Amino acid sequence: METALTKVKSEEYGGELIQLVSFNLEKEEYGINVLMVREIIRMLNITRVPNTPHYVEGVINLRGKVIPIINLRKKFDLVDSEYDKRTRIMVMEVVGELMGFIVDEVSEVIRISEKEIQPPPPAVSSGIEQECMAGVINQADRLLVLLDLERMFSADERRLFSNVG
């Protein structure tokens, strides 16, 4: 399986280690390549932008740079919920553009063996929203969905975001 994930040589784990930032949405745990994450910030005031897709909350000014903010709950068609003290914006670089993603909570940075990544089951990976699902990590007490944000947005959506910011 070809992934653009951070790999670390490790004798202790017997091969390649991958570093992920794990976060939660609607009680489910997701992982994203640690190198994509520029920073994790608390919720800020978001300025709404007209005529954008339903999952675009608006834009924020982050140290002089205007970046679009995506609500991952809405993007994944999950029930919307109120923001609380654990809600975070994960600022990431996706296809050369800085974007913010609203998540319920950021958990931790984890290291896993590349061998722990299983391909997504065909029944779940066939939907348009699941095209960004790079795999599933099955650990003793949890399942973690590995995301590939580069595949989450169409070319038209990426053009829209570069015009918003």
C-alpha positions in Angstrom: 0.0 0.0 0.0 1.5 3.3 -1.1 1.1 6.1 1.5 2.8 9.4 1.9 3.2 8.9 5.7 6.1 9.8 7.9 8.3 6.7 8.3 10.9 6.2 11.0 13.3 3.2 11.0 13.1 1.3 14.3 14.7 -1.9 15.3 12.3 -2.1 18.4 9.2 -2.3 16.2 10.8 -4.5 13.5 10.5 -2.2 10.5 9.0 1.2 9.5 7.2 3.3 12.0 4.5 5.8 11.0 3.7 8.8 13.1 0.1 10.0 13.2 -1.9 12.6 15.0 -5.1 11.0 16.2 -8.3 13.0 16.6 -12.0 12.3 17.4 -15.2 13.0 15.5 -18.5 11.7 16.9 -16.8 9.2 19.2 -14.8 7.7 16.3 -11.0 8.0 16.1 -9.1 9.1 13.0 -5.4 9.4 12.2 -3.6 11.8 9.9 0.1 12.0 8.8 1.9 14.1 11.4 3.9 16.0 8.7 0.6 17.4 7.3 -0.3 19.1 10.6 1.2 22.6 10.9 -0.5 23.4 14.2 -3.4 22.7 16.4 -5.3 25.7 17.8 -8.4 26.4 19.9 -11.5 27.6 18.2 -11.4 31.2 16.9 -14.1 33.5 15.5 -14.8 32.3 12.0 -15.9 34.7 9.3 -18.6 33.2 7.1 -18.1 33.3 3.3 -21.1 33.3 1.0 -21.6 30.7 -1.8 -19.3 28.0 -0.3 -20.1 24.3 0.2 -22.1 23.5 3.3 -19.0 22.0 5.1 -17.0 25.3 4.8 -17.5 27.2 8.0 -15.7 30.3 6.6 -12.2 31.7 7.0 -9.9 32.8 9.8 -6.9 35.1 9.9 -3.9 33.2 11.3 -0.9 35.5 11.7 -1.8 37.5 8.6 -2.8 34.5 6.4 -6.4 33.9 5.6 -7.2 30.2 5.6 -10.5 28.3 4.9 -12.0 26.3 7.8 -13.6 23.0 7.0 -16.1 21.3 9.4 -15.1 17.6 9.2 -18.4 16.6 10.8 -20.3 18.2 8.0 -17.9 16.9 5.3 -18.4 13.4 6.6 -22.2 13.9 6.9 -22.2 13.4 10.7 -24.6 15.1 13.0 -23.5 18.7 13.8 -22.7 19.5 17.5 -21.9 22.5 19.6 -18.2 23.4 19.9 -16.8 22.9 23.4 -13.5 23.4 25.3 -12.0 20.3 23.5 -12.9 21.4 20.0 -9.9 22.2 17.9 -8.9 23.5 14.5 -6.1 21.4 13.0 -4.2 23.6 10.5 -2.9 21.4 7.8 -1.3 21.7 4.4 -3.4 19.9 1.8 -2.2 19.9 -1.8 0.0 23.0 -1.2 -2.8 25.0 0.5 -3.2 25.7 4.2 -6.6 24.7 5.5 -8.1 24.4 9.0 -10.2 21.3 9.9 -12.6 21.5 12.9 -12.4 18.3 15.0 -14.1 17.3 18.2 -10.9 16.6 20.0 -7.2 16.0 19.3 -6.0 12.9 21.1 -2.3 12.2 20.7 0.6 11.6 18.4 1.0 7.9 18.0 3.6 5.7 16.3 2.5 2.6 14.6 4.1 -0.1 12.6 3.4 0.2 8.8 2.3 -3.5 9.1 -0.6 -2.5 11.3 -2.4 -0.6 8.5 -5.1 -2.7 6.8 -6.8 -1.7 3.6 -10.3 -0.3 4.2 -13.1 -2.8 3.7 -14.7 -2.5 0.2 -18.2 -1.9 1.6 -17.0 1.3 3.4 -14.4 2.5 0.9 -16.7 2.7 -2.1 -18.5 5.9 -1.1 -17.4 9.4 -2.3 -16.8 10.6 1.2 -14.7 7.5 2.0 -12.3 8.0 -0.9 -10.0 9.8 1.6 -9.9 6.6 3.7 -6.3 5.3 3.4 -6.7 2.4 5.7 -7.7 1.1 9.1 -5.4 0.5 12.1 -6.6 -2.3 14.3 -5.1 -2.1 17.8 -6.1 -4.2 20.8 -8.6 -1.8 22.2 -9.4 0.5 19.3 -9.9 1.0 15.6 -8.4 4.0 14.0 -9.4 5.2 10.5 -6.4 6.5 8.6 -7.2 9.5 6.3 -5.5 10.8 3.2 -6.7 14.4 3.0 -5.1 14.9 -0.4 -7.9 12.7 -1.8 -10.7 14.3 0.2 -11.4 17.2 -2.2 -12.0 17.3 -6.0 -9.9 19.6 -8.2 -12.9 22.1 -8.3 -13.1 22.2 -4.5 -9.3 22.8 -4.2 -9.7 25.7 -6.7 -12.5 27.1 -4.6 -10.4 27.0 -1.5 -7.4 28.7 -3.1 -9.8 31.5 -4.1 -11.4 31.7 -0.6 -8.0 32.2 1.2 
